[in-house]
Amino acid sequence: MKRELLTITLLLLCFFLAGQKPRQVLQQLKDSFPQERLYIHYDKEVYLAGETIWFKVYLLNGFMLSDLSANLMIELINENNKIVLEKKLPVLAGTVVGNFDLPDSLLSGHYIIRAYTPWMLNFDKSFLYHKSIYIYKPVQTESPQQKSNSSYLVNFFPEGGDLVNGVINVMAFNSTDQYGMPLSITGRILDEGGNEQTVFNSIHNGLGKVGFLPKTGSIYQAEISFEDGMVKKFPLPMAKENGWAIQVREESDTRRKIILAKPPSEKNTNLVLIGQMQQELLFEQSVVVQGNNAVVSIDTHLFPTGILQLTLLTNAGVPMAERLLFINNNDYLQPLKLVMDTLSVKPKAKNVFSFSLPDSVLGSYSISIVDGGKIIHGDDHEDIVSRLLLTSDLNGYIHNPSYYFSANDKAIRSALDLVMMTNGWRRFSWAGVMNNQFPSIHFQDRNHIQFSGTIFSEKTKKPVFGGEANFVLRTKDSLTDFFQVAIGENGKFMLDNLVYADSAQFSFQFNSKKNREKELSIQLDKDTFNIFYPISSKDFEGIKINRSYLKIADSLKYLYSFLKDTSGNYRLLQSVTVIAKKKKPAEELNKRYATGMFSSTNMVNILDLVNNDPGAGAQNVFQYIQGRIGGIRVVPSGSPPTYNIYTSKARSLMGGPIPVPFYLDESPATSLQLATIPMNQIAMIKFFQTGFMANAGSGVTQALAVYTKKATDTKVFGPGYLNAFMYPGYSVVKEFYSPDYEENPSSKEMPDRRTTLLWQPDLKPDPETGKYIIRFFNNDSAKQLKLVLEGVTSEGKLVREVKLF
């Protein structure tokens, strides 16, 4: 519904733009062009080829979990910009859970994880989610990285956007090597005659600032000295004769002074200073200019924590200068209490932790616990706080962003302010939106899995209409669902908001007051939904290179040394030739389809519809089995008919007959479910004559089990007329395996070398106590445990807890 309202708003947008004020423009941006941001919590930071990457995605609109999108694409991309793995996953309540199974053939190196929703593709692509991870292959030796000081770079950013002649300007700068990593520098500013104007040095991670007074007609450059002795010169931006310079000063923890200065040549004009955060206007203030200066003081203690965009505009809406500020009022975290109920680092020992939140606090939370002695960390650490409050709204690489939230002292605030001055804002341009230049919407999301088509009568070859179609959905994991869909004119129908993994089989039946069609076919519409965004090498500038110095710890190599058979505990057995009797086709079919107690072939009739005629003209499974299974009586009743099967062995204590239970793909089923399955979609029918033990408490040891065809045995989805069809679903998501050595003490004999001890992407509170219980078992060798708990509350507060035990 929200996506439909967005579409309507976009259609009406052009009629209401002329003559708007900043407040109106921001409201329209918020209503019609909301911005989604996402963060991904991983179980760890570095992986071995062949391992599994476990992840949970948190998707936000503003400060709240987003309800804008239903679908997400996530990709693993190698250093050659080729997609190695990709998944399409459903967004449920603003979150996504998934995993990547890494092939053991992957080479050691840096990989990019890219993630996005269809809605995010309508805006600046640099704001798609990108994350650099390292994958290690033990048998591969890495070539050493070579540094080249000829690629050292220093960029200068005038405060407010432009260097203005005749007034004191402040320029921030950042210095990096050829990999984008920060470098410490000292420098001085020289005019065209080589005269020194001022000196400066970096303060934190290659960041710093310098102030000086440019003169009309002069050209300036910076002479930079690097730590390795290299000296290079870089040109400074050309100073302008007109414009405004901005300087922001911290008066206190909650007050900022904004100093505006113009050269004498700039005419006085009426100005307004506005501040917005996440498309919310926080203040709008007229600027009183006295002489060549103006001063505005803003109180920030009631602002939310985040990036505040300051823009100086004329009354006509022309932007004159811009500046980003970070406001940190320490209001973004949800406090919680983590308790160690049972803690032990003995081999395979049980551990129990718990945490609680206030009763009124709901949300979504994930937790990872890893072997603290067997993991390594990158040098650009990002977490849920730094991502959602900082890096998701800035352009370019930010080194170790979590540092800026490690405390809120003056030194960290000053360093964070340098980040604000040296990283661009590209969510929207005031110059553009004030001139009615809004984004073009090319990508619209769907309500999860959605498809449409036309239903035809096999007799007349014409579309059916005037009724409803009953669809039966069966997934590969034996889940079944029913849908009634109205059929429009010309036989059109649509199914949407479906969520299933891998693929599903759909069979259908037409219901009409006038008649009932028995022979139907469907022509599915061509699927035009494609949210893939092509890869450009520019997308990854400053992302992939940021971990070029990362080294693999000796502990990680030692951990996986058993793969090379260095422990002496593994021996290669001599080859053995096994001679076995070849199974009949029906036995092979039973082996592929039946599991557990359903796999028995003792006193069982097996009808093979894969290798034999699939259906032989029968309308449904009950017509088909008559005459093919001895000793049964099929009794239809009613219209449309329901069916019961009786045998002489299934009788009550009073002597009356008891119906034989039905199963569809090993789940209990009704006769209606079985009767609506097209015969060409049935793989196998099994009738247990006696000894079937799944009918607990019924006293019946007979059963009829029907199996629908797997993808390998049936037609795949494609255009054309189909009696039943397969339709692709979301990527399959595995369940994390966590051994329980209390329930299965015999498994203690097996070696346990796990590095991820626990991954729970969707924590649920205990219904009685309200506590979140975390229970897991240690591996064979961990002496230190690292816990990372992250999440978002329903009120938009962030949860971040890291503990080393």
Buried (B, 14 or more C-beta within 10 A) or exposed (E): EEBEEBEEBBEEBEEEBEEBBBEEBBBBBBBBBBBBBBBBBBBBBBBBBBBBBBBBBBBBBBBEBBBBBBBBBBBBBBEEBEEBBBBBBBBEEBBBBBBBEBEEEBEBBBBBBBBBBBBBBBBEBBBBBBBBBBBBBBEEEEEEEEBEBEEBBBBBBBBBBBBBBBBEBBBBBBBBBBBBBBBBBBBBBBBEEEEEBEEBEBBBBBBBBBEBEBEEEBEBBBBBBBEEEEEBEBEBBEBBEEBBBBBBEBEEEBEBBBBBBBBEEBEEEEBBBBBBBBBBBBBBBEBEBEEBEBBBEBEBEEBBBBBBBBBBBBEEBBBBBBBBBBBBBEEBBBEBEBEBEEEBBEBBBBBBBBBBBEEEBEBBBBBBBBBBBBBBEBEBEBBBBBBBBBBBBBBBBBBBBBBBBEEBEEEBBBBBBBBBBBBEBBBBEBBEBBEEEBBEBEBBBBBBBBBBBBBBBEEEEEBBBBBBBBBBBBBBEBEBEEBEBEBBEEBBBEBEEBBBBBBBBBBBBBBBEEEEBEEBBBBBEEEEEEBEBEBEEEBBEBBBBBBBEBEBBEEBEEBBEBBEEEEEEEEEEEEEEEEEEEEEEBEBBBEBBBEEEBEBBEEBBBBBBBBEEBBEEBEBBBBBBEEEBEEBEBEBEEEEEBBBBBBEBBBEEEEEBBBBBBBBBBBEBEBBBBBBBBBBBBBBBBBBBBEBEBBEEBEBBBBBBBBBBBBEBBBEBEEEBBBBBBBBBBBBBEEBEBBEBEEEEEEEEEEBEBBBBBBBBBBEBEEEEEBBBBBBBBBBBBEEBBBBBBBBBBEBBBBBBEBEB
